[in-house]
Amino acid sequence: MAINIDIESKTFTLHTIKSTYQMKVDAHGNLLHTYYGPCNHGTDFSYLIAPADRGFSGQPAGAARDRTYSMDHYPLEYPVHGNGDYRIKALKAGIVGSVPALDLRYHSYQVTEGKYGLQGLPAMFAAQNGDVQTLQVVLKDLYEEIYVTLYYGVFEKKNVITRAAVIENRGKEALCVTRAMSMALDFLENDKELIHFYGKHQWERQYERTAPLHGISEISSTRGMSSHQHNPFVILCGRNTTEDYGDCYGISLLYSGGFRIQVETDQLEQLRVVCGIDDDEFKWIVGSGEQFATPEVVLCFTDRGLTDLSHDISDAFQSNLIRSIWKDRQRPILVNNWEATYFDFNGEKLVNIARQAAQIGLDMLVLDDGWFGKRNDDNSGMGDWQVNEKKLGCSLRELAERIEKIGLIFGIWVEFEMVSEDSELYRSNPDWAMVIPGRDPVRSRNQLVLDLSRRDVIAHLKATIDKIMHLADIQYVKWDVNRSLENVFSGYSPSLSQGAVRHKYVLGLYELMEHMAENYPDVLLEGCAGGGGRFDAGMLYYTPQIWCSDNTDAIERLRIHYGTSFGYPMSSVAAHVSVCPNHQNGRTTPFQTRAVCAMQGAFGYELDLEKLSEEELAQAKAQTEFYRKHGELFHKGRYYRLSSPFENRDFTAWSYVSQDQAKVLLSVVFTDLNGNPKTLRIRLKGLDAGAVYVLEGKEYTGAALMQAGLVLPVPKCDYDAWSVLLEKQ
């Protein structure tokens, strides 16, 4: 059984194929966290807790005479504010008008088959009967009718455990919640390092590994979205953990708004991590009889290294988080007109690009920003979702039909969450934008944010979506957002907590995306936020792929893809071949290298195909044919990081290995040139050790390739690439 309960000792033990997770109700009714690590059956790990009289660590109700007992140093399953624990908390709440203080004690539990759901929030789901069990542990405040239900979804075979909390007010007076984390995790020793993924616009998910501070380390976003700057996925790992060996814990928050992940090393060298919604301005009123649900967190543990962790998370997301029918389909190879034309295009120009795209074997043309309203730059027209037929020279349907006759399917770009002040929508509904009354708004990209906490705005945008989707045969939508939230204010009902608006915004976003998923299930929906500003697991519930970064430079993408691969399926990474010199940094790289890098994910082009040379067109045709032929390998193969672009100056290497280990695609990009260069070698991973693989007419055993490796060719130019297919005999 995935969930084992010892009624007598009140011990709850959760098992996956690689891990054991345990908690225990103690003699005072507090829920202690006792263990999370390698599989272990039949042990009560509470013996590891060592009571001691610690100065300045007080005793909770019922334990005043036992000075060795304190919430300030005991490992807790869901720590709260107000019971003597001075470390970072999971929950801070209190009756409106009173001092916020809680003292939660064990109340009851329930085990059910299947997976719990969270109303209005993304969550993992059961892919088939019997593959998940749910444990609910109910805690109750000693003094008020406040209940907290801790939810655990145990995906035994997928090696993940999900967590969420629901705060319920059964009393007569309103409850004010100012912090509601999705989970806490306590470790009795600080013997770990923290891996997180920082960045900025056009430089997302940069890998960093550090020892947690004495005190609090924080990874967070206050921007109203998961952000380019930090990602809501972190790893705690052993100090000696490598790609192939050692303990590691993956923590992924299924949420696309502002978030907070804190790691604290306490006075006794113990470690605590909490994860959940950003509480910088958070304030949620839970009325009598109401509930508040936190977003879900996915936990994954393995003692087999970082590669194994990435594979487990990727597999779980692919089968039990991504819902789109496209998750099992080979994605269309597309050309997007953004870097080809920006706002300067008409229907004839787009058709010409489509003709060239058809000649090299592409599947789709995507019409990016500028097709609607008075939208010839990014200063006006946002929100006016009427087709600019004067600019196109035809209707959107006529344009789509012309492209379809050429042999391509048609997709468009949208940015529903934003509005320009120079737009008909803003002039008719200025109160729909988030602006603090009496203040000049903070502008970004010269646009404002629509208030998605308002029901009238949601209704308008649902109608807008339906109108657009019936304008033509649209088979792909790129859903973008191009500014962070600031000056967050809702004029719909100012008496309500403004501290709730940020979360309500995210709930509104999810409602709109759910509308897309329910009404247009065949459409391929791609997420985007100025590139990778909302690349998170919450978005994968609605979008099977996400535009990875607005930076299309192949060399910078090496680091971006590397960081992304730790916590997300590579099939979710949208990546395109762009023009050189690159529009973001001016770098020039070989055409083939740009393709090798872009083939790490959902492949496409982002340039004016009419301007390619005959040689480049021939290369593009060959690239398209290769990617399509080996689509199964790219989409469902095991992805291996073979060298780190943060550590290896000479080259970055990765591989895809088919599920049956019959095919291997090895890719190497050379990132530095040297006079009198040393010989470079690479060891492969994930092969059948006893099999023979053929590479360019030569035979190698799988064992030799993994243990001794291959000699790499000498690069012929700056940023040269080598990509080869190995096949098992």
N, C-alpha and C positions, 0 to 999 in steps of 0.2 A: 504493500500500500504506500502511496505517496505521502499520505498524512497519517501519522500514528499518534494516538492520544493515550497517555497513562492517566486514567481518571483519578486514581488514588493519590499520585504525586502531583497531579495537575501540570503535567509536562506535555508540551506540544512539539512534535518533531516532524519536520518536512523533509522529504527525500527526493532528489533527482538522481539521474544516473551517475552524476559526478560530485554531488554535494549533499550535505546535511545541514539543516537550519533548525535551531531549537530555541524555545522560550519556555519559561516556567513561572507559575504563580507561586509566590512565597507565602510564608505563614501570615504576613500582614496583608495579603491580597494584591501586592504589587506584581506587575508582569515584568519579569527579568528576562533579558536576552542572554542566553548561555553559550551559544555556539553557532558559527557559520563557517564551514570549511569542507575538507575532504569527507567523503562518505564514511559514516560511522553509525553502526546500528547497535542499539541496546545500551547506550551509555547516557546517564544523566549528568550533563556537564556542569551542573551548578556546584559541583565539588571544587571547581576552579576559583570560585568567588571567595575571597579571603576577607572576612569582616575585621575591622580594626577601628580603634578610636582615633579619628582624625580631627585635629583642631580646626575650629571654625566650619565644621561640617555638621549641620544640625540634623535633628531626627524628625521624621514626619509623624503625623497623628498615629497614636497607638504604639509608638516605639520610643517614647521619650526617655525611658530608663535604660535603654540599650544604646549606649554611645557608640557601639561598633557598627550600628545600622544607620546608613544615611543614603539618601538619593543622590548625594553629592559625589559619591564614588562607586555606587553600585551600577552594573551594566543594565540599562533599561530598554525595553522594547519601544516605548513611545513616550519620551520624556516631556514633561509639561512645566509650565511656569507656575510657581507658587507652592511647591512642596519641598523646598530645600535643596533643589538641584541648581547649582550656579553655572553649569555648563550650557552650551547651546541647546535650545529646546526645539521640540517638534510642534508644540501647540501653546499659544497664549490667548486666553479668552476669559471673559467674566460677564456676569449679568450687567446690563447697561446701567451706568451710574454707580457701580460698585468697584472695588479693587479687583483687578484681574488676577484670579488665583484658582487653580484647579488641584484636586487630589484624586486622580483616577485610580480605581481599584477594579479588580477582576469581577465580572458579573456573570457571563455565560459564554458558550461557544456553540458553533454549528458547523458541521461538515456536509457539503453537498457535492454531487457529481456535476461536472461542467464548470463553466467560467462565469464569474460575476460580471456585470456590466456597470458602466458609469454613465448616467444620463447626461447627454450633451458633450461627453468627453471621449477622446479616442482611448481604446483599450485593446489589449490582446484578446483573442477569441479562440475558442476550441475549433480546430479544423475538422475533427471527426469525433464521434462518440468515444468516451473513455480516455481521451488524451490529456485531460486536465481535471483536477479537483479544486474546490474552493473551501478554505477555512475562514470562518468569521469568528473573531474574538471580540466580545463586547466588554468595554470598560465603562464604569459609572463613577461620577464624582461623589465624594462622601457627603457633600452638603446640598447640592442642587440636583435637579432632574436633568442633568446633562450626561449624555451617553456618547461614547466614541466607539464605533465599530471598525476594527482593523481587519482589512480584507487581504487574503493571501491566495493567489492563484498558483497552483503548483503544476507546471508543465514538466512532468517527470522525464520523458524521453527527450525533450528539447533542452533540458538542463537550465531552465529559467524559472524564477519565482517572481511573481508580480506582487506589488503592494499598493494599497490605497487606504485612505481613512475617510469615514463619514461621520461628521459631527452632528448630533441630533439634540434638539432642545425640546424636552417633554414638559418643561415647566411653564408657568404662566407669564413670566417676564422675558423680554427679549434678551438674547445673548449677543455680545459683541466679540467677534473674533478678529484679532489683529495679526496672528501668525498661524498658519495651518500648513505644516509641511506634510509631504506624502509619506515620509518614512524617516526613521533614525536607525543607525546601525552602530553598535558599540563593540569595540575590541579591547581585550584586557591588556594588550601590549601595543606599543607603537613601534612595530618592526616593519613598517611598510613605507612605500613611496607613492606619490600621487602623480598620475599622468593626466594631463588635461590638454585642451586644444584651443589656443587663443588666436587672436588675429585682428583683422580690420577689413574694411571693404576692399575687395580684390586681393585679399591675402588671408583667407580663412583657414581655420583648423590646423594651426601650426603646432606641432608636437612639442610638449615640454614635460620633463620628468624631474620632480623635486622631492626632497624629504619634507613632510609636513612640519610647519613651524611649531614651536612651543607657544601655544595660543591658538588663534583661529586663522586658517587659510580659507579664502573664499573665491569661488568661481561664480559669477552672477551676471545678470543683465537687468537693467532698469529701463530698457528701451521699448518695452511693450511687445517685444518679439525676442526669440531666442538669441538672435544677433550674430553679426559677423565677428564680434569681439570675443565672445566666449560661447562654448557649446554645452548644452545640457547633458553631456555624456562625459564621465570620468572613469578612470581605472585606479584602484588601489592594488598594489602588487608588492611582492616580496622584494627586498633590496637586491637580491641576486636573480630575480626573474628575468628571463630572456624570451625571445619569440618561441622557443621550443621547450622551455623548462620553467617551472616555478608557479607559485600561487598567484592568482590574480582575480580580482573582483570587478566586474563591469557594472556600472550604475547608470541607467539611461532613463531620463524623465520624458514621458510622453506628453509634452506640452510645448506650445509654440509661442507663448508669451514670455514676459519677464520671469526669471527664475533665480533661485539661490541654492547653491551647493556649498556647504560649509564643512570644514574638517578641523577638528580641535584636538590638540594634544593637551591633556589636562595635567594637573599637579602631580599625578601618580604615573605619568607616562602611558596613560590609557588613551585610546583613540576613539573619537566619535565622529560620524558623518551624518548630516541631515540634508534632505533634498526636497525641494518643492517650489511653490509659487513665490515669486519676489514679494517680500512683505514691506518694501520701502514705504509705500503709501497705502498698504492693504488695510481694509476695514470692512468686514462683512457682518451685517446684522442678520442673525438667525432668529426669526420670530418663533413664537410658541407653535409647536407642532411642525416646525420646518427643519430641513437638513442642509448641510453643506458638504459636498464631496470634493476631495482633493484629486488632482490628476494622478495618473498611475505611474509607478516606477517599475522598471524591469531590472531585476538582479540576476547576475550570472556569475558563477564561480567555477574555476578549473584549476587544477594543480599541474597542468600540462603546458603552460606558457601562453603568451599573448596571441599567437596565431590560432591556437585552439579556442581561446576566448572569442576572437573575432568570428571564427567560423560558427560557433554556437549561437552568437547573437544574430549574425546574418541569416542563418537557417531559420531561427525562431521568427524573425521579422518577416522573412520571405513567406513562411507558411502560415503564421498566426497573427500577423499585424496588417500587412498589405492586403487590401480587399479587392483591388481592381482586377478585372479579367486580364489586364495586360501584364500582371505579375508572372504569368506562365507563357506569355507570347513574346516572340522576338519583336523588339521595338522597331518602328519604321526609321529608316535612315533619312534624315531631313536636311534641308537647307533653310536657315533663318536669314531674313533680309536685313537684320539690324545693322551689323557692321558693314554690310554691303552698301546700304543706302542711307542709314539713319532716317531722318524724316523726309529726305528728298527722293520721292518715288511717285510713280503713277502706275496705273494698271498695266500699261504696255511694258514698263520696265520689269515689273513682277513676272509677267508672262514670259519675257525673254530669259529671265533667270530660271524659270520653270523649264523652259525648253532645254537649256543647257544642263539642268539637273537631270532631266529624263535621259539625256544622252550618256551620262555617266552612271546611270542606274539608280538614282535616288528614288525614294518613295513619297516624299512629302515636301511641300513648300509651306513655310510658316510666315504669315504676315505679322510683323511686329508693330511697335508703337507708331501712331500717326495716321491710322485709317479712319478715325472718327472725329466728329466735332471740328472746331477750329484748332487743329492740332498739327502745327507745322514746326513747333519746337516744344520744349518741356515747360513752358511758362503759361500755357492756356489750354482750355478744352477738356481737361480731365474731368470726367463725370458726365460729359455729354456723349452718350453712347449711341449717337446716330451716325450712320455711315456717311463719310464725306465723298459723295458720288462725283462731285465736281473734281476733286483731286484724283480719284481713281479713274474717272472717265467712264464709269459703269457702276452698276449695283454690285454689292458683295456677292450675290448669287451668280451674277453673270461672270464675275472674275473667277469664282470658284469653279464654275462649269468650264471655263476656258482652260483652267489648270488641270481639271479632271480629264478633259479631252486629250491633253498632252500625255496623260498617264500617271499623274501625281494626285495624291490626296491633299486636303487643304486644312490648315490650322491657323489659329490666330492668337494674338497676345491681348491680355486684358489686365487692368489694374482697378478693380472695383472698389477698393477700400479708400481711395484717395479722391480729392476734388481740387480743382484749380479755382482760385478766386475769380479769375477771368473765365467764367463758364456760366451757362444758363442754369445749370443745376444749383450753383452757389447763389446766384442772384435771386432765384426763386425760393431757396431754402437755406439761408445763411446759418440758421440755428442747427442745421444737420452737421456742421463742422465742429470739431473740438477746438473751441476758443474760450479762454477765460473772459467773462464779461468785463468790459472797461479796459482791457489790455490789448495792445498790439500783439498779434500771435507770433509765436516762434515758427518761422517758415523753414522748410527744407526742400530743396529742389523746386522751390516756389510753389509748393502745394500744401494743402491741409489734409487732416485725417477725418474721414467720415465717422460719425459716432455709431459704431455697430452695437452699442448697448440699447439703442432705440428700436422699438418695434416697427415704427414707420420707415426707418431707414432700411431695416432688414426686408420689409415687404417690398419696398421700391427696388432693392437690388435683386431680389428673387425674380421680380417681374422683368428686370433688365436682362438677367441671365437668360430667361426663357425667350425674350424677344430676340436677343442676339443668336441664340442657338437655332432659331428658326429662320434666320436670314439666309442661310446657305447650308450645304452639307459639310459641317464643321466636325472634323474627327480628332482634333487635338486642340487643347487650350493651355496656354502658358499663363498661369496666374501669378502676377507679379505684385510687389509692393516696394516703394522706393523712398521711404523715409521712416524714421523712428517716431514713436509717440512722445509728445511733450506737451506741457500745459493741458493735461488731461482734465477735461470738464464736460459734463453732460448737462445740457440745458433742458432735457426732457422732464426731469424731476429733480431739481437741485436739492430738495429736502432729503433725498436719499443719500446714502453714503457715497461721496465721490471716491473714496478709497476702494470701492467695489468696481469702478468703471473699467479699469484695466483688465480685470478678469472677465467682466461681462463682454468686453470687446472681443476677447479670444473666444468666448462661447458663441458670440454672434458670427465670428469668422467660421467656426466649425459648423454652425447651422447652415451657412451659405454653401460650404463645401459639401455638406451632407445632402443639400438640395441638388447639387451637381451630381453627386454619386448616385442618388436614387432615381433621378429623372433622365440622366444621360450616361448610363453605365458603360456604354461602348466607347465613350470618348476617352482618349488618353489625356489625363490631366497632369500637367507638370507644374510643380511648385517652384516659386522663385521669390526672392526678396533682395533685389539689387544683386542677384547672384545667390550667394550662400548665406544670407542673413536670417534665413528661417529653415536651415537644414537640420531638422530634428525628427525624432521618432514619431512625434505627434502628427507631423505632416504626412508621414508615410502611410498613415491610416487612410488618408484621402488621396494622396498622389503617389503613384508607384515610382516616380522619378522626380528629381529636383535639380534645377540648374545649379551646378556646383559652385560656380564663381563667375563674376563678370570679367575676371582676368582670364583671357584665353591664351596667354603665353604658355607654350608647352613646357618650358623649364620651370616656371613658377607653379604650374599645375602639378608637377611631380610632387612637391611638398604638400600641396592642397589635397591631392588624391591620397597620398600616403597617410596623412592625418585622418581623413574621412574614412579610410578603410578599416580603422580599428573598431568603429562602432556602428557601421552601416553597410548594407549590401552594395557591392560595386555596381550591380545592375540598376541601382537607384541614382547613380551619378551621371548626370547629363554633361557631355563633353564634346566640344566641336573643334574642327580644324578652322583656324582663322588666317587672315592675311599677314604678311610680313612686309616691312617692319610692323611689329605688333602694335595695336592701337593703345595698349595700356602702358607699355614700358619701352617701346621702340626696338626691342630685340629682334634679330633675324635668326631664324632656325630653318633647317631643311624641311621641305614639304613632307617628306616621309616621316621625319621625327614628329612633326605635329600630329600626323595620323596615328602613329604608334602610341603617343600619349593619350589622344582622344579615345582610342579603342579600349581604354580601361573601363569605360562606362557605356551609356547609351549614346551611340555615335552619330555625328552629324557634321555639317559645315556651316560656317558663319562668315561668309565672304561673298564677293561678287564673282560668280562663276564665269561671267563673260570676260573677265579680265585675266583669267588663267592662261598660261601658255599651253601650247599643244602637249608639251612634255608633262606639265602638271595635270592637265585633263586626263591624260593616259594613266598617270599615277592615281588620280582620284577614282577613275573607273575600276582600276585594279584593287584599290583599297575597299571600295564598296562591295565588289564581288567577294573579296576575302572575308570581310566582316559578315556578310550575309551567309556565306558558305559555312562559317564556323560560329554562327549565331548562338547555337546551343552551348558552346564552350564559353563564350563571353557572358552569356546570361545566367548559366547555371553551374559553371565550373568553379572549383575551389580557387580562391585568390590567395596567393602567397607573396608576402613582402620578403624579397631576397636580399635587399640592401637598403639602408636608410639614407635618404637625401640629406638628413641632418647630421650624419656621421661620416659618410663616404663622399669625398670630394671628387673621386674619379668617375663614378657612375652610379646610376640608380637602376635597380633591376626588380622585376616582378614576374610572376607567371600565373597562368590559368591551367588547372589540371582538371580534366573531365571527371565526372563522378565515378566512371569505371576505370579511371587511370590509363585509358587507352590513348588519349591525346594530351599534349602539353604545348602550350604556347609560351615561349620564353621571350621576354622583351627587356632590352637594355638600352638606356640612354646615357651617352658619355657626356659628363658635365665639366670636365677639365682636361686640357691637353698638356702634355709634358714632352720636353726634349729627352731623347734616350729613355723612353717610357719603360716602366717595369711591366712584367707580364701580369695580366689581370685574369683572375679565375672566379667562377661563380659556382656554388653548390646549389643544386635544385632540391625541391622538397615535395613530399606528397606522392612520390612515384611508387610503382610496384617494384620492390627491391629485387625480386627474382626474375623480372621480365627483361626483355631486350628491347631497347628503343632505337629507332633509326633517325639520324639527323644528317641531312645532306649526303646520303649514301653510306654513312658510317654507322656502325653498331656500337651501342654502349649498354651495359646493364644498368638497371635502375639503381642498384646499390652503388655502382661506381659514380653515377651522376650525383647521387646524394652525399656520398662520403668523400669523394675526391673532386668532383665537379668537372666543369668545362673550361677550356682556355678561351677567353674572349678575343675577338679580332681587334686589331689596332684601329682606332677611329681615324677616318679619312679627313674629317673637317670638324669645325666647331659644332658641338651638339649633335654629333652623328648618332644614329640609332641602329640597333641590330635586333631584329625580331624574327624568330625561327619557330617552326612547328616540328615537334618530335612526335612520332607515332609508334605505338607498341606493336611488335611483330605478332 
